Amino acid sequence: MSETRFLAIGVDIGGTFTDVVVVDENNRSIHSAKVLTTPQEPEQAVLEAVQEMLRQTGAPASAIRTLVHGTTLATNAIIERKGAKTALLTTEGFRDVLETRTELR
């Protein structure tokens, strides 16, 4: 009888590259891949990277137990002053929102 595999995947969509790391929880092996980010459809790079990880590990998609996602796309857009013009509205008692607007930069 074969042992059920469990994979934990972490994905980071960056401005240039999408990085993915997979931990095979059964044998504690770690695999990683880097693909070009697809800015107009960021999910495409995620899918490509996860498919690459499944090829590297030889595991089926059903083995994915955990998927954690992070991105710097919004932060990059703010820093580069790209994107739609926006406004920040806050009410009394939420002063910390004003402090976090610059992301401590």
SULPEJO-V540369 format. One record per pair of residues at least 24 apart in sequence whose ideal C-beta (glycine too) atoms are under 8 Angstrom apart, sorted by sequence separation. I is the first residue (numbers start at 1). J is the second residue. D is the distance in whole Angstrom. If there is no record, write none. Layout:
BEGIN
i=I j=J d=D
i=I j=J d=D
END
This chain:
BEGIN
i=13 j=37 d=6
i=15 j=39 d=8
i=18 j=42 d=7
i=31 j=56 d=5
i=78 j=103 d=7
i=20 j=46 d=8
i=31 j=57 d=6
i=79 j=105 d=7
i=18 j=45 d=4
i=18 j=46 d=6
i=29 j=57 d=8
i=75 j=103 d=6
i=13 j=42 d=5
i=20 j=49 d=4
i=42 j=71 d=7
i=18 j=48 d=8
i=19 j=49 d=7
i=20 j=50 d=6
i=18 j=49 d=5
i=22 j=53 d=4
i=42 j=73 d=7
i=13 j=45 d=7
i=20 j=52 d=7
i=13 j=46 d=7
i=20 j=53 d=6
i=24 j=57 d=6
i=22 j=56 d=8
i=39 j=73 d=8
i=11 j=46 d=5
i=22 j=57 d=6
i=24 j=59 d=7
i=37 j=73 d=8
i=11 j=49 d=7
i=11 j=50 d=7
i=25 j=65 d=7
i=9 j=50 d=6
i=9 j=53 d=7
i=7 j=53 d=8
i=7 j=57 d=7
i=5 j=57 d=8
i=7 j=59 d=6
i=5 j=59 d=5
i=5 j=60 d=8
i=9 j=64 d=6
i=7 j=63 d=5
i=11 j=67 d=7
i=13 j=69 d=8
i=6 j=63 d=6
i=7 j=64 d=5
i=8 j=65 d=6
i=9 j=66 d=7
i=10 j=67 d=8
i=11 j=68 d=7
i=12 j=69 d=8
i=13 j=70 d=8
i=14 j=71 d=8
i=15 j=72 d=7
i=5 j=63 d=4
i=7 j=65 d=6
i=8 j=66 d=4
i=9 j=67 d=5
i=10 j=68 d=5
i=11 j=69 d=5
i=12 j=70 d=5
i=13 j=71 d=4
i=14 j=72 d=5
i=15 j=73 d=7
i=4 j=63 d=8
i=6 j=65 d=4
i=7 j=66 d=8
i=8 j=67 d=8
i=9 j=68 d=7
i=10 j=69 d=8
i=11 j=70 d=7
i=12 j=71 d=7
i=13 j=72 d=7
i=14 j=73 d=8
i=8 j=68 d=8
i=10 j=70 d=8
i=12 j=72 d=7
i=13 j=73 d=6
i=15 j=76 d=5
i=14 j=76 d=8
END
